Amino acid sequence: MIELFKNFNPVLQSLIATLFTWFMTALGASMVFFARYLNQKLFDTMLGFAGGIMISVSYFSLLAPAIEMSKGMTLPSWVPVTTGFLLGGFFLWLMDKILPHLNPSCPPEKSEGIKTPWQRNTLLILGITLHNIPEGLSVGVAFGAATAGFAGASFLSAVMLSIGLGLQNLPEGMAVSVPLRFSGMSRRRSFFFGQLSGIVEPIAAVIGALAVTRMEFLMPYALGFAAGAMIYIVIEEIIPGAQRCQNSDLATIGAMLGFAVMMFMEVSLG
């Protein structure tokens, strides 16, 4: 099965991989059918775990390959990676200022972006959806880089990236569906909107794969961009959200475990 998947073109590989990450978002959102209350300690630990995974894949699956493939370019090897990394963070900062959304850990009056009369639930869904754009892009770029045969990029590393993002999508699905349920929405509608937040990942993955396979010189910039966007999300939203309820020790342990799990997978299998 894995050999068959390896022979697909990178666009199809990216689509299949992000359908898996979308499924994991839906699996996390399905907790709304079983959870009668939110275990804050478990949730904060899972958020920390998700943050650790994102930091780990940002380096091992994105920045490290980008650094390797930049060594053969005419520019100094640090230029493409650093430029892409900063542009990724700037893109998320700009989206924060423009797109109306709400982070799961914030009250309604702390909504970001252009002020609108939209309800808290709509802003919450948009907030998680914004997170998923760089995650989908990173998968598409990773499979595109592996297919192009760039130094430091491999098919297995792209698969590990997809698995890691799938794991961290579990708490993200919960972060949408459970608050929606507690706000009075039915379980079915809460689940529907929770899983819907992950629909942008396959779309972004296909766009990322198409872009880099047609403009290969963009590879290190694109990998750095995806990494910068994910690190921005971790620092600006996931870590503060995980420590909001004074469960900082559990959130930190979760982050360490998330990083270690992905590092183990990348080093031992990638």
PyMOL commands that set and color helices and strands:
alter all, ss='L'
color gray80, all
select helices_A, chain A and resi 2-6+10-33+40-70+78-98+108-110+120-148+155-182+187-196+200-214+216-242+248-269
alter helices_A, ss='H'
color red, helices_A
deselect
rebuild
show_as cartoon
